[in-house]
């Protein structure tokens, strides 16, 4: 049986878990607050939550560290995204606070500030998903009892960005030399830049057979993938050959072994958001994202008449709905369709057309 007691001006609670007495401060001068806290603790014990007197003391930084550890243990390839979202956006607002003190009101304020800063709803939702996961892990570890309601925003999943050849070349020309092979590979294969291209190693490239592969468990859908290029895509062949030569020169000069296909002087490339945004701006195409390459390849494969199941295998799309969403029709496609329609319409009008007969005059 739990009880509340006052020590000085502060009320404390006492309860038992597995026969062991636990005492905890309510940090309040109100007896009602202590009674409410005691009910929460006893309710958690009844549900089997591993409650101790330290529950609720977890701070945001500790929760963020636990989440990062969870990503590493489970081999998640999006650690760079997690670190970036936490460091740049979540930590400046939630940092230093106890997770148990965060409310839905705090979350709504965060959303309001991010929207005022120009962040898209999709970006904010990814950040809120990180916060949700922190709460989930903390509750599972017995460090928290509950989490606040975290509202998610409506977002438009149908993205329309894609690159025409001249746009791609304009942006590529503004990038640092070490990044140009990366975007060339992305433009030709449609693979995900951060999780599939940047971590690519030479052990995944068969230069003799002309293939690049991703092992099962290393992709978003956990399935392996093979992209043959050989003499079919000379631009991709030239890119890989040039990277191989560059890698050998770096290894010889620095006396190291470099396993990565794409690197900066032997050091892996983790991300290049700043350089990418700057290049797009200077090329006259601001706001473009790396994922536009993925949609571009889907569109180009479909236009080239590649069977959809084969195109899906090349780009790594597991569901037809996602694949269809990326098959984008642009203004040029629509104009071509109208031209075909107009030609057919003119032909139909000429068949059986009634011509005035003047009776031989």
Secondary structure as UniProt FT lines:
FT   STRAND          3..7
FT   TURN            8..9
FT   STRAND          10..17
FT   TURN            18..19
FT   STRAND          20..25
FT   HELIX           31..46
FT   TURN            47..48
FT   TURN            53..56
FT   HELIX           60..73
FT   TURN            74..75
FT   TURN            77..78
FT   HELIX           79..85
FT   HELIX           86..90
FT   HELIX           91..94
FT   TURN            95..96
FT   HELIX           99..101
FT   HELIX           104..116
FT   TURN            117..118
FT   HELIX           121..140
FT   TURN            141..142
FT   HELIX           165..174
FT   HELIX           177..189
FT   HELIX           193..197
FT   TURN            198..199
FT   HELIX           202..204
FT   STRAND          205..206
FT   TURN            207..210
FT   STRAND          211..214
FT   TURN            216..217
FT   TURN            220..221
FT   STRAND          225..228
FT   TURN            230..232
FT   HELIX           234..254
FT   STRAND          263..264
FT   TURN            265..266
FT   STRAND          267..268
FT   HELIX           273..282
FT   TURN            283..284
FT   TURN            286..287
FT   TURN            290..291
FT   HELIX           292..303
FT   TURN            304..305
FT   HELIX           308..315
FT   HELIX           320..326
FT   HELIX           331..350
FT   TURN            351..352
FT   TURN            359..360
//
